[in-house]
Amino acid sequence: MNVPQFETKELLFAHLRANKNIYLTAKKAMLKCADAVECHTFTEQGEQVTKASINPKAAEMESFEVVAAINTTNLMDSHDDVHLPGLWSKSLKENKMIYHLQEHQMSFKNIISDEVKATAKKMDWAELGYKYEGQTEVLLFKSTITKDRNEYMAEQYAKGRVKNHSVGMRYVKIDLAMNSDSPADAKEKAVWNKYISQIANKDHAIDQGYFWAVTEAKVIEGSAVPLGSNFATPTISVGEPTKATPIEPEQSTRKTGYEIFNY
């Protein structure tokens, strides 16, 4: 659901106030099948200034490790959402079988790897190649890539062509933040005040006047995509040869279902 454009912030805030529950319900329940179809144009600090570390022999390997930033927190994305540190903690403990996919397609031919170690790691923005100050919490995938699983995407990674990633998920806890001075929006202003200072591209949030604060989400998969709604999701490294790691027995107890948000 897209928020309409209004001539004044007062009209915008009145609309959000009246329709908040509808938007929140939609964001929690609506299936999203695409990434940044309509996206903000982020420039200056939003441009990555370093490239992934690529082993020049990766293209010749049958198997190698890819380290990828699937999602980053403290950034307003093209859906006006801000993922906040800690949102993956519960999900990463519960879901031990997370897929690395091609463009969010949950099919055998689009699986890049099911040998994935997913973690949440605090990193400086500079470590990801961005000029923002402060830190982000990265949803980090270390994936074993084998040519016989998805030869096309193995080649794309080996040649350094995968620049963006996107997380397949469902929102659990999300709230509206508004920079409104109306007493009727006191709760939304409190959310705004709590998080605005930690948003790396806060100028975009301030200009817009609102954002959606996500504090818990369920991760199902992470995908290589041409353009993600969160632009700060690069490939970090394409590395040395790896050996396949057996799937632990308890991983077969994961929850199933594919009602997800692809961001």
Beta strands, then each sheet from edge to edge (+ up, - down):
strand 1: 53-54
strand 2: 63-72
strand 3: 81-83
strand 4: 99-102
strand 5: 111-113
strand 6: 116-124
strand 7: 135-146
strand 8: 164-178
strand 9: 210-225
strand 10: 235-238
strand 11: 261-262
sheet 1: 1+ 10+ 2- 7+ 6-
sheet 2: 3+ 9+ 4+ 5-
sheet 3: 3+ 9+ 8- 11+
end
